Amino acid sequence: MSENKEPHVAKFVYDFTEGNKDLKDLLGGKGANLAEMTNLGLPVPPGFTITTEACKVYLDSGEEPPALRDEVSAHLDALEQRMGKKLGQADDPLLVSVRSGAKFSMPGMMDTVLNIGLSDKSVKGLAKQAGDERFAWDSYRRLIQMFGKTVLGVDGELFEEALEKAKEAKGVQVDTELDAADLKKLVTAFKKTVKTEAGRDFPQDPREQMDLAIHAVFDSWNTDRAKLYRRQERIPGDLGTAVNVCSMVFGNLGPDSGTGVAFTRDPASGHQGVYGDYLQNAQGEDVVAGIRNTVPLAELENIDKASYDQLMQIMETLENHYLDLCDIEFTIERGKLWMLQTRVGKRTAGAAFRIATQLVDQGLIDETEALQRVNGAQLAQLMFPRFDEDARAEQVGRGIAASPGAAVGKAVFDSYTAVKWSRSGEKVILVRRETNPDDLDGMIAAEGILTSRGGKTSHAAVVARGMGKTCVCGAEELEVDTKRRRMVVPGGHVVEEGDVISIDGSSGKVYLGEVPVVPSPVVEYFEGRMHPGADDADELVEAVHRMMAFADRKRRLRVRANADNAEDALRARRFGAQGIGLCRTEHMFLGDRRELVERLILADTEAEREESLKQLLPLQKRDFVELFEAMDGLPVTVRLLDPPLHEFLPDITELSVRVALAESRQEPHENELRLLQAVHRLHEQNPMLGLRGVRLGLVIPGLFTMQVRAIAEAAAERKTAKGDPRAEIMIPLVGTVQELEIVRDEADQVIAEVEAATGTRLKLAIGTMIELPRAALTAGQIAEAAEFFSFGTNDLTQTVWGFSRDDVEASFFTAYLEKGIFGVSPFETIDKDGVGSLVKSAATAGRSTRPDLKLGVCGEHGGDPESVHFFHEVGLDYVSCSPFRIPVARLEAGRAATQSEGSDHR
């Protein structure tokens, strides 16, 4: 029989000598790296790894694979022969650890058991062989404690309480001061606890101990804490964990033994040096548990110079081999150094950027690989101001971390006050139950926004992110009373208007009083206030500058901004925007102009309508002149009016109350009554799916043509002034090509009229927003009338899923995330299978009709790191996002372009 026809036989156990660092899917991170260190000839205690495949079979069926026991037995026999001793034998026992090890590091989330093989008999043999009775009984009590808690489900506090009582009875502070007799008594107490709580004796058979521990590690993959951690870190739930069975080495054999953790570079700053902790006469969990104070790793040179020198040499070997910061666990047993684990170390955002550039300078990696060592989420962390971690602060609530940053100011409860106080030099936090477009002025004036309702895609959150404002939403435990201008926090404390509060948009925490903030030098760099290479330039800024330069050279995707005014446009340009992908004209109609729009919508006669349009035209034109000047030479995509109709109409309840009061007082109210009748006539049950977008432009004659005329006249004025306006007109909410054709015909006519009147040739591209499923499904037809598509993924997500994004996050998204239905909100990261497939198919269909069709995205996903990679893959030309997310999108676009190149490098 030829080799390719041989039946596949699963191999569930690998010796440390058989694997390598590239087998993380199969051996988990810990097992793959133990194998790699073994291959490098480093001092790794012998052992073997049970694969993630075995774990998956166990979790799926409730039983281990039939072949697993025999494979474990064979590898255990080989280990015993190599060590010259048997597991748990009475005179000189072999002891092993059983440790978890998933593909992705999940520190502390899954289970470990040390000292397996100790029993009432073998503990005496260990004491005799080691010449240290105390050490043997200390190891035995550790086994019973860890096994009881991890394998048998005994409350760990019961063991801790017994240990504390033993120390109190002895009159000592730390467990190392307990002698052998004390520890023997503790073992007896621990065994009684196991018998009482678990309903069985602590197992004396060493193989039973090992088998039960292996099953416990498998089971720990699905503990609540492991699931929560995976959701937080977006680790798939179907990977399973490997199990590492490793011969024990002992750091608790006296002062010439110990255990420690080392980093090849400082994980906090990225600086090179000697970083880590060491603890004499201890086992590994003692360092993590913090039961005794460690000493800095540098102190090991004075304690055991030979081991220190060897460790430094190994650390250099590992960093040069892994080409990255390495996190190392080690044990010294009576002067002999053993390596227990290594992995690419977790690091702060700042350290990530510094280390990436350092490794390039050292010639260890190239620019392509460097871009894979940082990400947009880290850059976002670096851009926002943050609270001083050392400051004392009284936390009074917590909501959804909607827009990062740290904001301090006086609480105000309406936009008018926010603007008024801000103009007087006061820093304010706008506190609302929820915000709406009328609050925009107050949001702009405020240092930050706090709402008791809403989620990450609520109005407050979306607008705040667009402006780079700190925002905490959905802080439901806070009672916001806008009428009495106060907020009641848990415990009954009342925050009156003018009281200072602090909000942390990175954690969602709300504090009383002022918490000092630390500004971000990275934002100063993007704003042009700090220059790389200058004498006072921040080292971190240098690293960020270089990584951004790498990304800009590599990326294919262009990055535009969502900006509605010249100020935002100029900021976006400083941040590296290559144009505006979304100018929302509805934001131009708020404030003083709202009344004009209201009159336009409610006009009874053509004359009234024409008068409103006549007054709006010069205002719109001025907006566009300023915008085109700010973005001279770069494309500006202007979306025609798109908001739900109710946003421009008086509140029906308030208007009804005013009419009723006027009638009761017999006061004149003809105008308000007429207005109320009109509002009733136009009232919609579901405004988001009602008269908005292109529908509004078709129903209200002259509205869209007024906007097109304003755009065209502004472009003509800029060209006359020797400017280079590159306007693009976007028709919103199109569901059928006929809608687009009608509006386009009207727009073309207006543009021709402006060209004739000004003698200026205008090149104004006309396209549409793809934000309805039908538009995506008929994209080939729509492309016949569109020169570009911009995917509005906010509304597309909403209409594909049937979600109201203003409601669902607060109502049931938390449950969906906890149950694993979502790994992440589809409003944060694009749903590739549903919404993403529509984007991909629409892009393909559109370009099959019009090969030169320009494709972009202007929803919130345009600044989401994971989504940017998707948009690169499906061939879009650009992404558009809020100004403060432009650097993130630039970086991720560069990373997306180098992803395959980086994979090949590794």
Secondary structure as UniProt FT lines:
FT   HELIX           3..5
FT   STRAND          13..15
FT   TURN            16..18
FT   TURN            21..22
FT   HELIX           24..39
FT   TURN            40..41
FT   STRAND          47..50
FT   HELIX           52..61
FT   TURN            66..67
FT   HELIX           68..83
FT   STRAND          96..102
FT   TURN            107..109
FT   STRAND          112..116
FT   TURN            120..121
FT   HELIX           122..130
FT   HELIX           133..150
FT   HELIX           156..170
FT   HELIX           175..177
FT   HELIX           180..198
FT   HELIX           206..220
FT   TURN            221..222
FT   HELIX           224..233
FT   TURN            237..238
FT   STRAND          241..247
FT   TURN            255..256
FT   STRAND          258..265
FT   TURN            267..269
FT   STRAND          272..280
FT   HELIX           284..289
FT   STRAND          295..296
FT   HELIX           297..299
FT   HELIX           300..303
FT   HELIX           305..322
FT   STRAND          326..333
FT   TURN            334..335
FT   STRAND          336..344
FT   HELIX           349..361
FT   TURN            362..363
FT   HELIX           367..372
FT   HELIX           376..383
FT   STRAND          386..387
FT   TURN            389..390
FT   STRAND          394..398
FT   STRAND          400..403
FT   STRAND          406..412
FT   HELIX           415..423
FT   TURN            424..425
FT   STRAND          428..432
FT   HELIX           437..439
FT   HELIX           440..445
FT   STRAND          448..451
FT   TURN            456..457
FT   HELIX           459..467
FT   STRAND          470..473
FT   TURN            476..477
FT   STRAND          479..481
FT   TURN            482..485
FT   STRAND          486..488
FT   TURN            490..491
FT   STRAND          494..496
FT   TURN            497..498
FT   STRAND          500..504
FT   TURN            505..508
FT   STRAND          509..512
FT   STRAND          517..518
FT   HELIX           521..526
FT   TURN            527..528
FT   TURN            532..533
FT   TURN            535..536
FT   HELIX           539..554
FT   STRAND          558..562
FT   HELIX           566..574
FT   TURN            575..576
FT   STRAND          580..584
FT   HELIX           585..589
FT   HELIX           591..593
FT   HELIX           594..602
FT   HELIX           606..630
FT   TURN            631..633
FT   STRAND          635..639
FT   HELIX           645..648
FT   HELIX           652..664
FT   TURN            665..666
FT   HELIX           670..682
FT   HELIX           687..689
FT   HELIX           694..699
FT   TURN            701..702
FT   HELIX           703..720
FT   TURN            721..722
FT   STRAND          726..731
FT   HELIX           737..758
FT   STRAND          765..770
FT   HELIX           773..777
FT   HELIX           779..782
FT   TURN            783..785
FT   STRAND          788..791
FT   HELIX           793..801
FT   TURN            805..807
FT   HELIX           809..813
FT   HELIX           814..818
FT   TURN            819..820
FT   TURN            826..828
FT   HELIX           832..836
FT   HELIX           837..849
FT   TURN            851..852
FT   STRAND          854..857
FT   HELIX           860..863
FT   HELIX           865..873
FT   TURN            874..875
FT   STRAND          878..881
FT   HELIX           883..885
FT   HELIX           886..905
//
